[in-house]
Amino acid sequence: MARLLATGVLVTLTALLAQPVFAQDASRDGQTWTERKCALYRQAFDDALHAVGRDGIRESFLARNTTFIEGGCTGNSKLCPETGKEIELADLLTVMTMNEGMASTFVPFGCPN
């Protein structure tokens, strides 16, 4: 439990410290920070899906995620992970995007209850 807490603190601190650097890098590439975050999310999603695998992930969940990415990662609708694999994927993506300097609220995951 202590190791998990320490990892969470480390991930959070890394994300907080890294964000201004990534924002600067994004403007140098000619991308806005929103565009850069979406490109990073697209890559993180591909990597996470490869790591977790597709078994146990609903096609509708994958399709809504693709719609989020194709819309520039700016949609307001939330994807609710329901299966164990979807929750695993959502958790992994949240950590991966935070490691890239994004807020945990960037990812499109959330459930009504």
Sequence and secondary structure as in RCSB ss.txt:
>XXXX:A:sequence
MARLLATGVLVTLTALLAQPVFAQDASRDGQTWTERKCALYRQAFDDALHAVGRDGIRESFLARNTTFIEGGCTG
NSKLCPETGKEIELADLLTVMTMNEGMASTFVPFGCPN
>XXXX:A:secstr
 HHHHHHHHHHHHHHHHHHHHHHHHHHHTT  HHHHHHHHHHHHHHHHHHHH STT  HHHHHHHHHHHHTTS  
   B   SHHHHHHHHHHHHHHHHTT  TTSS B    
